[in-house]
Structures are given as C-alpha cells and as structure tokens.
Amino acid sequence: MSDSLPPTERIRVDELEVYGTTTQSSFPTAFASILSSSSSAKTRWVVVFSPTGCEAALRELGLLDEDTGRVKTGERGGGCGIRRGRRQTYVATIGPTTRDYLRREFGFEADVCAEVPSPEGVGEAIGRFMVWLE
C-alpha cells in the first residue's frame, strides 16, 4: 500500500507464498554420480531451472571457492574440464531470473540463457551456442 495515495484510493495487499522450491538432500550425490558417468563425454550441459539448485550444482562442478562461496578466482563461469581448447561442461539457465541469481550470488556467468523460459527455449539457446562454438 502506498502512503502517497489518498486513503480512498488505497487497497490492502496481503502477500502469500504459494509455493517454494528446495534442493533435495540426495541431489549432490546423484549429480556427482551423473558427472562421473558422463566424464568421457566430449560435451555436456548442465541446465539450471531455478535459483534453488544453483549452489549445489556449482559446488559439485568444483567451481565454488569454499571460503567465499563464490566462483573461484580465474573461473569465468560455466567451465570445468578443458578439452583441446574447449570446455567439456557448459551451463544453461531456463531464464533471466536464474541467470541473474547466478551472477549476483556467485559471480558466475552461465554460457546461455533461454530467451523463452521453457525446455524448448533452453534447447534453442544451446543449439545456437553449439553452432557458434563450431
């Protein structure tokens, strides 16, 4: 409610949290297992769909400084596992909210951000990036 409005034009606003997201306790172990099983892949993508999973994903990728909780010095973001001039692992976000959270909280720059926040939007962004990379 704005105090700058006359009382007759004010409305009451009640905020209500309608949903929340959490990181499953099994995520770090499951994600580490997937990273291990895909370690021989030439290219792999990690897609972050919400701010909630960001820290756990970056930590498992070995990108976070344990002391600061931010991206390690010298890491631009995205990359781990350099292979023949290219990184092995790339990071995409489903939209600007998650991208901006990664920037603000961790100093991390995702490789791509979907223009349309949908699985299709992520696929299109990754496709454009891979064409550019070649």
N, C-alpha and C positions, 0 to 999 in steps of 0.2 A: 504494500500500500504506500502510495506517495503522499507525503505530508504537504507537498506543494499544490495538491489538488484541493478544491473546496470539499468539505465533508459530504456534500450531496453527490459528488461525482466519484467518491472513493468506493472501492469494493474490497472486501476482505479476501485475502489469498491464503489458503492453507496448503503448505507443501506436504506431499505424501510420497514416500518412496514406494514404488510399485513393484520393483524387482531389484535384485542385486546379483553381482557375479562374484565368484570366489575361485581360487585356484585349488583344484583337488589335491589332496595330500599325496596322491600317487603320481602326480604329473612329473615331478623331477626325475623319478626313477624310470617312468615309461618313456619320457622324452630322451633321456640318456641312452636308453636301450635302442630307440629308433635311430638316434645319431650314430650309435655304434654299428648297427646293422646296415646303415647306408654310407658307411665311411669310405667305401670303394667307389661310390658314385662320382662321376665327373662333375656333375652339378646337382645341387639340391636346394630346395626352397623351404624356408620356414615362414608360414603365414600367421600373423598375429591378428586375431579377431577382436580383441578387447584389451583395454589397459590392464586388466587384472592379471593376465598371463605374461605380461612383458618382463617383469623382473625375473621370474623363474626361467623363462626362455633364454634371456641374455646371460643369466648365471650359468646355465647348462652349456651354452655355447662358449663359455670361457671368456666372455667379453667384459665382465664387470670387475672392477677393482674391489677387492674385499674390504679395503679400508674406507673408501669413499662411497661405494655403491653406485658409482658412475662408470661410464665406459673407460677402459684402460687408456692411459696416455699413448698416443700413436695410433689408436684404432679410430678410423673414420666412422666406423659403424658398418653393420652388415657382415663384414668379412671375417671368416676364420677358415683355415685350410687352404692356403695359397697353392695353386697347382699351375705350373707352366705359365706364369703371368696372369692367371685368372684365379679368382677365389673359387672355392668349392661351394660354399654356403652363402646364400643370399636371403635377405629378409624383405617380406612384403607386408603391408598393412591393409586392412579392409577399408580404411578410410582416414580422413584427416584427424579425427579425434584421437585415434590410436597413434598415428604418426606424430602428432603434436605432443602427446604424452611421452613418447619415447625421447623426443628432443628435449623436452622440459625436465623430465625427471632423471634421465640417464645420459644426456648429451649424445644420444645415438641417432644416426640418420639412416632410416630404412632405405633400401635400394629402390623400392617402388611403393606407391600409394595408389590404391584403386580410385579412379575418378568417380565411379559409381560404387557405393558401398554394398557390394554383393559378391558372391562367389564368381559370377561371370565377370564382374568388374576387375576382380583380382586376376583372373585368368588373362584378360585382355592386357592389363598392365604388365604382367610377367611376359606375355608374348611380345609386346613392343620392346621391352627391355632386352630380351634374348636376341631379337633381330638387331637391335643397336649394338649389342655386345659382339656379335659376329663381325 
